Amino acid sequence: QVQLVESGGGLVQPGGSLRLSCATSGIIFSESRMGWYRQAPGKQRELVATISSGGGTITYAGFVKGRFTISRANTKNTMYMQMNSLKPEDTAVYYCNAFRDGETYWGKGTLVTVSL
């Protein structure tokens, strides 16, 4: 059974930081491209960042602008995202995504709220 479990979300003030984690099981993590997506209230889900199976290729959405860092630990079947300089517009549910051989899997998300 495939499981992607996000954690690390919460309430943070503008300018603060959070580190999200995505723990996986039931997939060949080391052969999967991984990504973080987010969905703000009333908006469509959007890509935040992706990382290739070996970690050598990373892409970020334009709005990240050097504030977020995606990483992965293949020995732990876990992906991370360090988020710094958070803004109120970063408020959203953040989802973990795994892709391999045409199959896509999603976690249930973790809520990030950036507010005073």
N, C-alpha and C positions, 0 to 999 in steps of 0.2 A: 504494500500500500504506500502510495506516494504521499509524503507530508512535507510541506514547507511552512515553517512556523516563524513568524516575525516577532521581534521583541525590541524593547528599547524606546518605544514612543512615550510621549507624555506631554506635560505642559512646561513650556520654557518661555522665558522673557525674550523679547527682541534682542538680537546680538548674542544670544546664548548658543549652546552646543548640545547636540545629542548624538549618540552612536546607536545606529540600528543594527540588528543582527537577523540573519535568516538561517535557521538551522534546518537541514534537510535530511530526509531518509527516503528509501525506496527508489532513488534515482542514482544513476552513475554520475555523481556530482563532478568528478574530475573531467568528464567528457561533455559537460553541459555548459552552454552559454548562460550566464546569469544576469539578471537585471533588476533594477528598482523602478517601479512606476508609482504614480501617486494620483489620487482623485480628490479634488476639493469639492466642497458642497456645491451642487448645482452645475458642476463642470464634468467634462469627459476625463477619463483616465488618460494620463500622459506619461511619456517616457522621462525618466530622470537620468538614469545611467545604466550602461551595460558593461560587462566584463567577459572576455573570452574564457574558454575552458582552462587555458593555462595561465591566464592573467596578463598576457602580453598585449592584448588589444582592449582599450577602454574608450568608451564614448560617453559624453555628457550632453545633456540638453543645454541650450544657450543660457537659460536662466540660472544655471548652477554657478557659472562665472567664477570658478576656482574656490567656491565655498564648500563643496562636498567632495569627498574622496571615497570611491568604491574600492573594495578589496575582497579577497577571498582566501580561505585556508582550506586547500583541498584535503589535507590530512584530517580536518575536522568536519568536512562536508558542510561548511558554513561560509556565508557571505556577510559582508559588513558594509556599512556606509557611515562615515564620519561626516556629520553636518555641522558646520560652523557658521557664524554670522547669520543666524536664522532671522527671517523676516516674517511679519504677519502673513504675507502671501504664500509662505511655505506651509501654512496650515492645510492639512490634508490627511487622508488615510494613505499610508505607504504600503505598497504591495511588493512582495518578492515574486520573481518570475524565473522559471527554468525552462530552457529550450534545448532539445536534442533530437536529431533524426525526425524532425517534423512534429514532434510531440511538445506541447506546451503545458506547463503546470503553474498554478498560482497558489499563493498563500492567502490567508483570510485578512491580512492587513494589520497594521498597527497605527493608531491615531497619533499624529503629531499636531499639537496646538501651540502656536506662537502668539503670545498675548501678554499684556501687562497684568 
